[in-house]
Amino acid sequence: MDQVDLFLVRVWRFAPDFRASVRRVDDEAVHVFSSAQSVGDFLSRPAAAAPRVEPSSAAPNLSEEETK
């Protein structure tokens, strides 16, 4: 199954010029854009090209015996 990335996109509607920010929900890095085309380019690039932060595992590793 393919990985799915969830993004929070904010668009300033009443700013004099286009302004938007994009942040993946599991990452603190915010990317700011001054054109809609730039936002589209960022969101359409392959996941391998984007920096990835792996979430920490909250569940302990269970042995095979513990999962039965």
ROSE-145265 format. One record per atom (N, C-alpha, C): residue in one letter; atom name; x, y, z. Coordinates in pm, whole numbers, plus 50000, padded with zeros to 5 digits. Example, Ala and Ser with C-alpha at 12.3 -4.5 7.8 and 13.67 -1.06 7.14 Angstrom:
BEGIN
<site type="A" atom="N" c1="51319" c2="49431" c3="50780"/>
<site type="A" atom="CA" c1="51230" c2="49550" c3="50780"/>
<site type="A" atom="C" c1="51320" c2="49670" c3="50780"/>
<site type="S" atom="N" c1="51285" c2="49775" c3="50708"/>
<site type="S" atom="CA" c1="51367" c2="49894" c3="50714"/>
<site type="S" atom="C" c1="51290" c2="50003" c3="50787"/>
END
This chain:
BEGIN
<site type="M" atom="N" c1="50084" c2="49881" c3="50000"/>
<site type="M" atom="CA" c1="50000" c2="50000" c3="50000"/>
<site type="M" atom="C" c1="50088" c2="50124" c3="50000"/>
<site type="D" atom="N" c1="50049" c2="50224" c3="49923"/>
<site type="D" atom="CA" c1="50125" c2="50348" c3="49916"/>
<site type="D" atom="C" c1="50108" c2="50429" c3="50043"/>
<site type="Q" atom="N" c1="50212" c2="50504" c3="50077"/>
<site type="Q" atom="CA" c1="50205" c2="50595" c3="50191"/>
<site type="Q" atom="C" c1="50122" c2="50717" c3="50152"/>
<site type="V" atom="N" c1="50050" c2="50770" c3="50246"/>
<site type="V" atom="CA" c1="49969" c2="50889" c3="50223"/>
<site type="V" atom="C" c1="50024" c2="50999" c3="50312"/>
<site type="D" atom="N" c1="50048" c2="51116" c3="50254"/>
<site type="D" atom="CA" c1="50092" c2="51233" c3="50331"/>
<site type="D" atom="C" c1="49974" c2="51327" c3="50344"/>
<site type="L" atom="N" c1="49951" c2="51375" c3="50465"/>
<site type="L" atom="CA" c1="49843" c2="51469" c3="50492"/>
<site type="L" atom="C" c1="49905" c2="51606" c3="50518"/>
<site type="F" atom="N" c1="49858" c2="51708" c3="50446"/>
<site type="F" atom="CA" c1="49912" c2="51843" c3="50456"/>
<site type="F" atom="C" c1="49806" c2="51940" c3="50506"/>
<site type="L" atom="N" c1="49853" c2="52040" c3="50579"/>
<site type="L" atom="CA" c1="49770" c2="52153" c3="50616"/>
<site type="L" atom="C" c1="49810" c2="52268" c3="50524"/>
<site type="V" atom="N" c1="49715" c2="52319" c3="50448"/>
<site type="V" atom="CA" c1="49742" c2="52429" c3="50355"/>
<site type="V" atom="C" c1="49664" c2="52551" c3="50402"/>
<site type="R" atom="N" c1="49736" c2="52661" c3="50420"/>
<site type="R" atom="CA" c1="49672" c2="52787" c3="50460"/>
<site type="R" atom="C" c1="49690" c2="52887" c3="50347"/>
<site type="V" atom="N" c1="49580" c2="52951" c3="50309"/>
<site type="V" atom="CA" c1="49584" c2="53053" c3="50205"/>
<site type="V" atom="C" c1="49531" c2="53182" c3="50263"/>
<site type="W" atom="N" c1="49609" c2="53288" c3="50251"/>
<site type="W" atom="CA" c1="49567" c2="53421" c3="50296"/>
<site type="W" atom="C" c1="49479" c2="53480" c3="50186"/>
<site type="R" atom="N" c1="49350" c2="53487" c3="50210"/>
<site type="R" atom="CA" c1="49257" c2="53531" c3="50106"/>
<site type="R" atom="C" c1="49252" c2="53681" c3="50089"/>
<site type="F" atom="N" c1="49277" c2="53755" c3="50194"/>
<site type="F" atom="CA" c1="49261" c2="53900" c3="50185"/>
<site type="F" atom="C" c1="49394" c2="53974" c3="50181"/>
<site type="A" atom="N" c1="49501" c2="53904" c3="50155"/>
<site type="A" atom="CA" c1="49633" c2="53968" c3="50141"/>
<site type="A" atom="C" c1="49638" c2="54036" c3="50005"/>
<site type="P" atom="N" c1="49720" c2="54140" c3="49991"/>
<site type="P" atom="CA" c1="49728" c2="54209" c3="49862"/>
<site type="P" atom="C" c1="49784" c2="54120" c3="49751"/>
<site type="D" atom="N" c1="49872" c2="54028" c3="49785"/>
<site type="D" atom="CA" c1="49928" c2="53934" c3="49689"/>
<site type="D" atom="C" c1="49900" c2="53792" c3="49739"/>
<site type="F" atom="N" c1="49912" c2="53694" c3="49648"/>
<site type="F" atom="CA" c1="49890" c2="53555" c3="49689"/>
<site type="F" atom="C" c1="49993" c2="53515" c3="49794"/>
<site type="R" atom="N" c1="49946" c2="53446" c3="49896"/>
<site type="R" atom="CA" c1="50034" c2="53396" c3="50001"/>
<site type="R" atom="C" c1="49974" c2="53268" c3="50057"/>
<site type="A" atom="N" c1="50056" c2="53165" c3="50071"/>
<site type="A" atom="CA" c1="50009" c2="53037" c3="50124"/>
<site type="A" atom="C" c1="50122" c2="52969" c3="50198"/>
<site type="S" atom="N" c1="50085" c2="52883" c3="50292"/>
<site type="S" atom="CA" c1="50184" c2="52801" c3="50360"/>
<site type="S" atom="C" c1="50135" c2="52656" c3="50359"/>
<site type="V" atom="N" c1="50232" c2="52565" c3="50356"/>
<site type="V" atom="CA" c1="50201" c2="52422" c3="50353"/>
<site type="V" atom="C" c1="50286" c2="52355" c3="50459"/>
<site type="R" atom="N" c1="50222" c2="52267" c3="50537"/>
<site type="R" atom="CA" c1="50294" c2="52191" c3="50639"/>
<site type="R" atom="C" c1="50237" c2="52051" c3="50644"/>
<site type="R" atom="N" c1="50326" c2="51952" c3="50638"/>
<site type="R" atom="CA" c1="50281" c2="51815" c3="50657"/>
<site type="R" atom="C" c1="50244" c2="51799" c3="50804"/>
<site type="V" atom="N" c1="50135" c2="51731" c3="50835"/>
<site type="V" atom="CA" c1="50086" c2="51728" c3="50973"/>
<site type="V" atom="C" c1="50181" c2="51659" c3="51069"/>
<site type="D" atom="N" c1="50270" c2="51573" c3="51021"/>
<site type="D" atom="CA" c1="50365" c2="51506" c3="51110"/>
<site type="D" atom="C" c1="50502" c2="51570" c3="51108"/>
<site type="D" atom="N" c1="50509" c2="51696" c3="51063"/>
<site type="D" atom="CA" c1="50636" c2="51766" c3="51050"/>
<site type="D" atom="C" c1="50617" c2="51910" c3="51095"/>
<site type="E" atom="N" c1="50720" c2="51969" c3="51154"/>
<site type="E" atom="CA" c1="50712" c2="52108" c3="51200"/>
<site type="E" atom="C" c1="50752" c2="52209" c3="51091"/>
<site type="A" atom="N" c1="50817" c2="52163" c3="50985"/>
<site type="A" atom="CA" c1="50865" c2="52253" c3="50880"/>
<site type="A" atom="C" c1="50748" c2="52314" c3="50803"/>
<site type="V" atom="N" c1="50749" c2="52446" c3="50789"/>
<site type="V" atom="CA" c1="50646" c2="52518" c3="50715"/>
<site type="V" atom="C" c1="50709" c2="52573" c3="50588"/>
<site type="H" atom="N" c1="50642" c2="52552" c3="50475"/>
<site type="H" atom="CA" c1="50689" c2="52603" c3="50347"/>
<site type="H" atom="C" c1="50594" c2="52715" c3="50305"/>
<site type="V" atom="N" c1="50649" c2="52833" c3="50274"/>
<site type="V" atom="CA" c1="50568" c2="52949" c3="50239"/>
<site type="V" atom="C" c1="50584" c2="52977" c3="50090"/>
<site type="F" atom="N" c1="50472" c2="53010" c3="50025"/>
<site type="F" atom="CA" c1="50471" c2="53031" c3="49880"/>
<site type="F" atom="C" c1="50405" c2="53163" c3="49845"/>
<site type="S" atom="N" c1="50449" c2="53220" c3="49734"/>
<site type="S" atom="CA" c1="50391" c2="53347" c3="49687"/>
<site type="S" atom="C" c1="50316" c2="53330" c3="49555"/>
<site type="S" atom="N" c1="50296" c2="53206" c3="49510"/>
<site type="S" atom="CA" c1="50214" c2="53182" c3="49391"/>
<site type="S" atom="C" c1="50144" c2="53047" c3="49404"/>
<site type="A" atom="N" c1="50024" c2="53041" c3="49346"/>
<site type="A" atom="CA" c1="49948" c2="52916" c3="49349"/>
<site type="A" atom="C" c1="50021" c2="52806" c3="49274"/>
<site type="Q" atom="N" c1="50089" c2="52842" c3="49167"/>
<site type="Q" atom="CA" c1="50165" c2="52744" c3="49089"/>
<site type="Q" atom="C" c1="50273" c2="52678" c3="49175"/>
<site type="S" atom="N" c1="50339" c2="52754" c3="49259"/>
<site type="S" atom="CA" c1="50443" c2="52699" c3="49347"/>
<site type="S" atom="C" c1="50385" c2="52599" c3="49448"/>
<site type="V" atom="N" c1="50265" c2="52629" c3="49498"/>
<site type="V" atom="CA" c1="50200" c2="52537" c3="49591"/>
<site type="V" atom="C" c1="50168" c2="52406" c3="49518"/>
<site type="G" atom="N" c1="50114" c2="52417" c3="49398"/>
<site type="G" atom="CA" c1="50082" c2="52299" c3="49319"/>
<site type="G" atom="C" c1="50205" c2="52217" c3="49286"/>
<site type="D" atom="N" c1="50314" c2="52285" c3="49250"/>
<site type="D" atom="CA" c1="50438" c2="52214" c3="49221"/>
<site type="D" atom="C" c1="50490" c2="52140" c3="49344"/>
<site type="F" atom="N" c1="50484" c2="52204" c3="49459"/>
<site type="F" atom="CA" c1="50531" c2="52142" c3="49583"/>
<site type="F" atom="C" c1="50449" c2="52018" c3="49617"/>
<site type="L" atom="N" c1="50317" c2="52029" c3="49607"/>
<site type="L" atom="CA" c1="50230" c2="51918" c3="49645"/>
<site type="L" atom="C" c1="50232" c2="51804" c3="49543"/>
<site type="S" atom="N" c1="50271" c2="51832" c3="49420"/>
<site type="S" atom="CA" c1="50270" c2="51728" c3="49318"/>
<site type="S" atom="C" c1="50404" c2="51657" c3="49302"/>
<site type="R" atom="N" c1="50507" c2="51704" c3="49370"/>
<site type="R" atom="CA" c1="50635" c2="51635" c3="49356"/>
<site type="R" atom="C" c1="50631" c2="51502" c3="49430"/>
<site type="P" atom="N" c1="50710" c2="51407" c3="49384"/>
<site type="P" atom="CA" c1="50709" c2="51274" c3="49446"/>
<site type="P" atom="C" c1="50748" c2="51280" c3="49594"/>
<site type="A" atom="N" c1="50693" c2="51190" c3="49672"/>
<site type="A" atom="CA" c1="50721" c2="51186" c3="49815"/>
<site type="A" atom="C" c1="50869" c2="51164" c3="49841"/>
<site type="A" atom="N" c1="50939" c2="51093" c3="49752"/>
<site type="A" atom="CA" c1="51082" c2="51067" c3="49771"/>
<site type="A" atom="C" c1="51162" c2="51196" c3="49764"/>
<site type="A" atom="N" c1="51111" c2="51297" c3="49695"/>
<site type="A" atom="CA" c1="51184" c2="51424" c3="49681"/>
<site type="A" atom="C" c1="51164" c2="51514" c3="49803"/>
<site type="A" atom="N" c1="51060" c2="51486" c3="49881"/>
<site type="A" atom="CA" c1="51030" c2="51570" c3="49997"/>
<site type="A" atom="C" c1="51103" c2="51516" c3="50120"/>
<site type="P" atom="N" c1="51154" c2="51605" c3="50205"/>
<site type="P" atom="CA" c1="51215" c2="51559" c3="50328"/>
<site type="P" atom="C" c1="51111" c2="51490" c3="50414"/>
<site type="R" atom="N" c1="51146" c2="51380" c3="50475"/>
<site type="R" atom="CA" c1="51049" c2="51301" c3="50551"/>
<site type="R" atom="C" c1="51093" c2="51287" c3="50695"/>
<site type="V" atom="N" c1="51001" c2="51309" c3="50786"/>
<site type="V" atom="CA" c1="51027" c2="51288" c3="50928"/>
<site type="V" atom="C" c1="50943" c2="51169" c3="50970"/>
<site type="E" atom="N" c1="51008" c2="51064" c3="51017"/>
<site type="E" atom="CA" c1="50937" c2="50945" c3="51060"/>
<site type="E" atom="C" c1="50877" c2="50968" c3="51199"/>
<site type="P" atom="N" c1="50748" c2="50940" c3="51215"/>
<site type="P" atom="CA" c1="50689" c2="50955" c3="51348"/>
<site type="P" atom="C" c1="50745" c2="50851" c3="51443"/>
<site type="S" atom="N" c1="50756" c2="50888" c3="51569"/>
<site type="S" atom="CA" c1="50806" c2="50792" c3="51667"/>
<site type="S" atom="C" c1="50698" c2="50689" c3="51695"/>
<site type="S" atom="N" c1="50740" c2="50569" c3="51722"/>
<site type="S" atom="CA" c1="50646" c2="50461" c3="51747"/>
<site type="S" atom="C" c1="50606" c2="50463" c3="51894"/>
<site type="A" atom="N" c1="50478" c2="50480" c3="51920"/>
<site type="A" atom="CA" c1="50430" c2="50483" c3="52058"/>
<site type="A" atom="C" c1="50401" c2="50343" c3="52109"/>
<site type="A" atom="N" c1="50379" c2="50250" c3="52016"/>
<site type="A" atom="CA" c1="50348" c2="50112" c3="52057"/>
<site type="A" atom="C" c1="50476" c2="50033" c3="52073"/>
<site type="P" atom="N" c1="50486" c2="49954" c3="52178"/>
<site type="P" atom="CA" c1="50606" c2="49872" c3="52195"/>
<site type="P" atom="C" c1="50608" c2="49758" c3="52094"/>
<site type="N" atom="N" c1="50726" c2="49709" c3="52062"/>
<site type="N" atom="CA" c1="50738" c2="49593" c3="51975"/>
<site type="N" atom="C" c1="50694" c2="49470" c3="52053"/>
<site type="L" atom="N" c1="50598" c2="49398" c3="51997"/>
<site type="L" atom="CA" c1="50550" c2="49278" c3="52063"/>
<site type="L" atom="C" c1="50609" c2="49155" c3="51995"/>
<site type="S" atom="N" c1="50650" c2="49060" c3="52074"/>
<site type="S" atom="CA" c1="50702" c2="48937" c3="52017"/>
<site type="S" atom="C" c1="50587" c2="48858" c3="51959"/>
<site type="E" atom="N" c1="50618" c2="48758" c3="51877"/>
<site type="E" atom="CA" c1="50516" c2="48676" c3="51816"/>
<site type="E" atom="C" c1="50429" c2="48607" c3="51921"/>
<site type="E" atom="N" c1="50490" c2="48565" c3="52032"/>
<site type="E" atom="CA" c1="50416" c2="48499" c3="52138"/>
<site type="E" atom="C" c1="50314" c2="48592" c3="52203"/>
<site type="E" atom="N" c1="50347" c2="48719" c3="52217"/>
<site type="E" atom="CA" c1="50257" c2="48814" c3="52283"/>
<site type="E" atom="C" c1="50137" c2="48851" c3="52196"/>
<site type="T" atom="N" c1="50149" c2="48834" c3="52065"/>
<site type="T" atom="CA" c1="50040" c2="48872" c3="51975"/>
<site type="T" atom="C" c1="49939" c2="48761" c3="51955"/>
<site type="K" atom="N" c1="49962" c2="48641" c3="52010"/>
<site type="K" atom="CA" c1="49868" c2="48527" c3="51993"/>
<site type="K" atom="C" c1="49757" c2="48535" c3="52094"/>
END
